[in-house]
Amino acid sequence: MADQFSFTDGGNVIIEEGKKGLNPGLIVLLVVGGLVLLFLVGNYALYAYAQKTLPPRKKKPVSKKKMKRERLKQGVSAPGE
């Protein structure tokens, strides 16, 4: 904290002399923010590419036991009973 201040004789004018350049905290923040943004854009690009090129997922076959339960819930008797 070696900032230097100059005071004028007649008033409250303060001139700050010292820090020149970018704040290291700002540089870290910009680098981390850039990496996060790059990560998000890359994920979106991969997602969009996968949606276009990959075939849709196959649905799992429903077991006969589950089909029977659903029919009984709806009030329709299962065939063979």
C-alpha positions in Angstrom: 0.0 0.0 0.0 2.6 2.5 -1.1 0.2 5.0 -2.6 1.3 8.6 -2.5 -1.0 11.6 -2.1 -0.3 15.2 -2.9 -2.2 17.9 -1.1 -2.4 21.5 -2.4 -1.9 24.4 -0.1 -5.3 26.1 -0.7 -7.9 23.3 -0.7 -8.9 19.7 -0.6 -7.5 18.5 -3.9 -6.0 15.1 -3.7 -4.0 13.6 -6.5 -3.3 9.9 -6.3 0.1 8.8 -7.7 1.1 5.2 -7.6 -0.8 2.2 -8.9 -0.4 1.9 -12.6 -1.5 -1.2 -14.5 -4.2 -3.8 -14.1 -5.3 -5.1 -10.7 -4.2 -8.8 -10.3 -7.6 -9.7 -8.9 -9.2 -8.4 -12.0 -6.9 -10.5 -14.2 -7.8 -13.6 -12.2 -11.5 -12.8 -12.4 -11.3 -12.3 -16.2 -9.4 -15.5 -16.7 -11.7 -17.6 -14.6 -14.8 -16.0 -16.1 -13.4 -16.6 -19.6 -12.8 -20.3 -18.8 -16.3 -20.7 -17.4 -17.8 -19.0 -20.4 -15.7 -21.2 -22.8 -16.9 -24.3 -20.8 -20.6 -23.4 -21.2 -20.3 -22.5 -24.9 -18.5 -25.8 -25.5 -21.1 -27.8 -23.7 -23.9 -26.2 -25.7 -22.0 -26.9 -28.9 -21.6 -30.5 -28.0 -25.2 -30.8 -27.0 -26.5 -29.3 -30.3 -24.1 -31.6 -32.3 -25.3 -34.7 -30.4 -29.0 -33.8 -30.9 -28.4 -33.6 -34.7 -26.3 -36.7 -35.1 -27.2 -39.3 -32.5 -30.3 -41.5 -33.0 -33.1 -41.1 -30.5 -32.9 -43.4 -27.5 -34.8 -46.7 -27.5 -37.5 -47.0 -24.9 -37.2 -49.8 -22.4 -39.7 -52.6 -23.1 -42.5 -52.6 -20.5 -42.7 -55.9 -18.6 -45.8 -58.0 -18.8 -46.3 -57.7 -15.1 -46.4 -53.9 -15.3 -48.8 -54.0 -18.2 -51.1 -56.3 -16.3 -51.0 -53.9 -13.3 -51.9 -51.0 -15.4 -54.8 -52.7 -17.0 -56.2 -53.7 -13.6 -55.9 -50.1 -12.4 -57.9 -49.0 -15.4 -60.5 -51.6 -14.9 -59.9 -53.7 -18.0 -59.4 -57.3 -17.3 -56.2 -58.8 -18.6 -56.7 -61.5 -21.3 -56.6 -65.0 -20.0 -58.2 -64.3 -16.7 
